[in-house]
Amino acid sequence: MRVLVTGGSGLVGRAIERVVKEGEGREGEEWIFLSSKDANLMSAEETRSVFQKHRPTHVIHLAAMVGGLFRNMRQNLDFWRNNVFINDNVLQTAHEFGVVKVVSCLSTCIFPDKTTYPIDETMIHNGPPHESNFGYAYAKRMIDVHNRACCQQYGRRYTAVIPTNVFGPHDNFNIEDGHVLPGLIHKTYMAKKEGKALQVWGSGRPLRQFIYSLDLARLFLWVLRDYDEVEPIILSVGEEDELSIKDAVNAVVEGMEFKGDVIYDTSKADGQFKKTASNAKLRKYLPDFKFTPFKAAMKETCDWFEANYDIARK
Amino acid sequence: MATRRCVLKCGSKANFFHLPKEEHLKTKWLQFTIPQKYSPSLVLCSRHFEDDCFLNAIKLGFASRLILKEGSVPSVFASASSSVSQPMDGPMRVLVTGGSGLVGRAIERVVKEGERREGEEWIFLSSKDANLVSAEETRSVFQKHRPTHVIHLAAMVGGLYRNMRQNLDFWRDNVHINDNVLYMSQEFGVVKVVSCLSTCVFPDKTTYPIDETMMHNGAPHESNYGYAYAKRMIDVHNRACFQQYGLRYTAVIPTNIFGPHDNYNIEDCHVMPGLVHKTYLAKKEGKPLEVWGSGRALRQFIYSVDLARLFVWVLREYDEVEPIIASVGEEDELTIKDAVDAVVEGFGFKGEVIYDTSKSDGQIKKTASNAKLRKYLPDFKFTPFKAAVKETCDWLTANYDIIRK
């Protein structure tokens, strides 16, 4: 296998790089991790060049234009177009170069806004996504449309995974733009450094399923090697391991050894109370897969952040 | 003094506001202006503030100087009250993509027969003029013609069997065509684009009648999902383009169109052109007319010439970004048998008509609501069905050699 990983310098890409290095890579395999410096995947020509250069047999496609809530709300057209170009370029070029399998990355945030819970893999297209990031959401959904059409027309078995809330080293820790856990870690770091209280937005009661980037990386490798369906697969801890934001805050506080006050600013929105995803399909295939215990994963992430504060994306 | 411009490139000519001095407030303004380049003297125009941010209660469009309340924060990205596009020099120059097709030819005819206004220029493109799947060729054609308006009809279309076999091509080629046309329109300052959707892209599992709000409420039918999603994404593009740039590009959703210049290939084509062609051949060869199905299925038909008139109205007057269904009302739904009878009459066909009930009827009903159209145009008169069918049959007879079949 010669595996090309797009978006290789991001949260998930770095985790895959690490698990491959630490034992998951096999004899004779070659793993190439691309970043935006290597190619602008919005350009068909640059995408083609990178495929010509590396001639992969497999692709893990993580590259995307991503952003926080505010940037999404303002630039839905750019998020739609740029991601459609990136995805079409990677998927079409992979097909033209005879790539055996592509595993792309979706997200539970692209599911229908109005839906029943828990959500599962069959429900992605059952209604419009949330207004705030519909450009990004539709572009991601169309990866699944492309995969199905490519299988139907050419028999290719390109597929995708759907993680819930990912966290780990090498994340985007920007407080404005980042997701909930990296935001909390950065804020706790600052509160500790400045001797101030940690201010958490919301009541702390909403529930989320978190997945450690290293666990996700191991599952990506399993999907690449052994998951044969075209329909995507949700990668997440089970419903029974849903945690409240308060649980997450406590784990970060413990991980950073923060001794100050924690204040919940209940004037700020909580967001959705619950967005439970079912991992029944994953459990059907891998009943014994062990996720890293949350507190340990959080400690590793906090330690990484403190040790690498200067180079962390923020 | 140099002409000031709103940092969000609005085209406003008055009522600009400088960054506040207070740091916290300034930060909020700057967040709003991302990703525009920072300058200490940047200004925002009044369009980006809610009405209650102003001390003077009435917001007048032109000369009045508005006074912004202290502590105001901009929150409106694109003006909802007027189109954020370049002012037009002179009359419309309309580019019609897919100009040689069923709808394109009908628009060409109504424009020629009275819909064109003084000084207007109408350009009808076909695939011979440009391959719109290519961004470069699309750009060239926009550079050549510099339209102010676009009616976008071009698409990769096909019958049931081709769709089922080539969903990837139908998805990709149509996404490329649509993105190229919509994006070049934006780049070239086109004031308005009217694209063409279809009731066939609506959710497979749905309640009836269908209306404009329901298009994205579930997955389309399995047989042509590639085509269906590509068409739906025109609406996504339009909404995103409005939200980010204030452009009011929109789309029309016809039901079953028929008329001259259709695709009459019996394998590939739609129900009306298929009936017309089969009846012509049955008459010519002295054979019975074989109709597939029981004839009981119900459909709403719209004559291409009526649709063309509605397209011109949408281009000129319809201001919403949300698409509009163009169809006769539910009360004018007809059975396939009604359609067969009209075609038989149109040709003066005297032979036998056989309904092959072993063949599928398809959906019994797929009623679309034209309530929105009727709200805007309560008096619009559709051409009576039989007359429209007769015109179509006469056209086919006179042009049989050149028809697409």
Interface residues (C-beta under 8 A of the other chain):
Chain A: F70 R71 M73 R74 Q75 N76 L77 D78 F79 W80 R81 V84 D88 Q92 H125 N126 G127 P128 F134 G135 Y138 M142 V145 H146 R148 A149 C150 Q152 Q153 Y154 E176
Chain B: Q31 I34 P35 F77 R165 Q166 N167 L168 D169 F170 W171 R172 V175 D179 Y183 H216 N217 G218 A219 Y225 G226 Y229 M233 V236 H237 R239 A240 C241 Q243 Q244 Y245
